[in-house]
Amino acid sequence: MAFAPGRLVLHRDTHRGRLGFVHPGRVVSDDERGLLLWVDEGSVIAVETAADGRGPRDFPSFAEWIAAPRSVQLAEWRGPGVLRFFPAGANHSVWFFRDELDNFAAYYVNLEDGPVRWDDGDVAGIDVIDQDLDIVATSDLEWEWKDEDEFTERLELPEHYWVPDPAAVWAEGHRVVKQIEAAEFPFDGTWTDFRPDPSWETPVALPDGWDRPVVARV
C-alpha cells in the first residue's frame, strides 16, 4: 500500500507487542525509494513511560526498566521538526536532524526492523522495531556509532529484549556506513534543505485508533 502525500500517518515503535512511541507524521513522498515523513515541532505524541514519568534511559539498568510498571502517555515533540526517511526494503531509517535555527545539523540512523504498514481507513501508519544501535553522521559525513553500550546491555537479557540476531543489526549498520562514506543517497545532500508545506497543521491530538494492536510480523 502507498500513502498519499500530505496524509497524516503514525510512526510507531513497537517492542514485543507493546508500543514504545507513537509519532504522527505528514507524508512528504512515498515511492520506489521509500517513505518520507515530516514530524513537526510541537506535535502531540505518545510514549511509554514508567508510573513516575521516567523513560527507559532514566533507569540505572534495562532490567529495572523492564520490571517497572509502564504505560503509554501523551506528550509533545519538543525538538525541532524532523524529516524521517524509511528506505524501501531496508532495516533502518534516516532522520534529518535540525538545529534551533531550523537548519540541517546531522543524519541520525536508527537501525530497526523495517516498517510494516497498516491502513484502517481513518488512521494508518507503520510499525517498526527499534534495535537501539544507531549511527550519527555530521553534515560533512563524519560518523560514529551511538548507544553500543545500551545495545550490549540489553542483549544480556534475551528473555526481555526484542533483538534476536545482533549480527544482522551490525551488518545493516556497516552497510549504512559504506553509504555514508561514499556520500550515496540519501547522504548526498538530498532533502537537507527541505521545508514543510506551510498548509500542514501541527497535530494537536492523535487520531482514534492510534493504539490499535501492533502488526504481527511473519
MOPE-V327617 format. One record per residue. RES is the residue in one letter. D_CENTER is the distance of its C-alpha to the mean C-alpha in Angstrom with 1 decimal. Layout:
res=(RES & RES)
d_center=(D_CENTER & D_CENTER)
This chain:
res=(M & A & F & A & P & G & R & L & V & L & H & R & D & T & H & R & G & R & L & G & F & V & H & P & G & R & V & V & S & D & D & E & R & G & L & L & L & W & V & D & E & G & S & V & I & A & V & E & T & A & A & D & G & R & G & P & R & D & F & P & S & F & A & E & W & I & A & A & P & R & S & V & Q & L & A & E & W & R & G & P & G & V & L & R & F & F & P & A & G & A & N & H & S & V & W & F & F & R & D & E & L & D & N & F & A & A & Y & Y & V & N & L & E & D & G & P & V & R & W & D & D & G & D & V & A & G & I & D & V & I & D & Q & D & L & D & I & V & A & T & S & D & L & E & W & E & W & K & D & E & D & E & F & T & E & R & L & E & L & P & E & H & Y & W & V & P & D & P & A & A & V & W & A & E & G & H & R & V & V & K & Q & I & E & A & A & E & F & P & F & D & G & T & W & T & D & F & R & P & D & P & S & W & E & T & P & V & A & L & P & D & G & W & D & R & P & V & V & A & R & V)
d_center=(19.7 & 18.8 & 17.5 & 19.8 & 19.1 & 18.9 & 17.9 & 15.6 & 13.1 & 10.6 & 6.9 & 7.6 & 6.7 & 10.2 & 12.8 & 16.2 & 16.3 & 15.1 & 12.4 & 10.3 & 8.8 & 9.3 & 8.5 & 11.1 & 10.9 & 13.9 & 14.4 & 15.8 & 16.7 & 16.5 & 18.8 & 19.7 & 17.4 & 14.2 & 12.2 & 11.7 & 10.4 & 11.5 & 10.5 & 13.9 & 15.1 & 16.7 & 14.7 & 15.3 & 12.5 & 13.0 & 12.2 & 14.1 & 16.9 & 20.3 & 23.4 & 24.2 & 20.9 & 19.5 & 16.0 & 15.7 & 16.2 & 19.3 & 21.1 & 23.4 & 22.1 & 19.7 & 22.8 & 23.6 & 20.2 & 20.6 & 24.1 & 23.4 & 23.6 & 20.2 & 19.1 & 16.4 & 17.5 & 17.0 & 16.1 & 15.3 & 12.7 & 15.2 & 14.1 & 14.9 & 13.3 & 10.4 & 10.3 & 7.5 & 9.2 & 8.9 & 12.4 & 14.8 & 15.5 & 13.3 & 11.3 & 8.7 & 6.7 & 8.3 & 7.7 & 11.2 & 12.1 & 15.4 & 18.3 & 20.3 & 22.4 & 19.6 & 20.1 & 17.7 & 17.3 & 15.0 & 12.6 & 9.7 & 8.9 & 6.4 & 8.9 & 8.2 & 10.5 & 10.0 & 9.7 & 12.8 & 14.0 & 16.2 & 18.5 & 20.9 & 22.6 & 22.0 & 18.4 & 15.9 & 12.3 & 10.1 & 9.5 & 7.5 & 8.7 & 7.1 & 10.2 & 10.3 & 12.1 & 10.8 & 12.8 & 13.7 & 16.1 & 18.4 & 19.7 & 22.6 & 20.5 & 21.4 & 18.7 & 18.3 & 16.5 & 14.6 & 14.8 & 17.4 & 19.4 & 16.9 & 16.1 & 19.9 & 20.7 & 18.6 & 20.1 & 23.4 & 22.7 & 22.1 & 23.5 & 20.5 & 17.7 & 15.6 & 15.9 & 19.3 & 19.5 & 18.6 & 20.6 & 18.4 & 15.3 & 17.6 & 19.0 & 15.8 & 15.2 & 18.8 & 18.5 & 15.9 & 18.2 & 21.0 & 19.3 & 18.7 & 22.3 & 23.7 & 21.9 & 20.9 & 18.7 & 16.2 & 17.4 & 20.7 & 20.3 & 19.1 & 17.4 & 17.9 & 20.4 & 18.5 & 19.6 & 18.6 & 21.3 & 23.4 & 24.1 & 20.6 & 20.8 & 18.4 & 17.4 & 19.6 & 19.2 & 17.0 & 18.9 & 21.0 & 19.3 & 15.9 & 16.5 & 18.1 & 18.2 & 15.3 & 16.1 & 18.1 & 17.6 & 20.8)
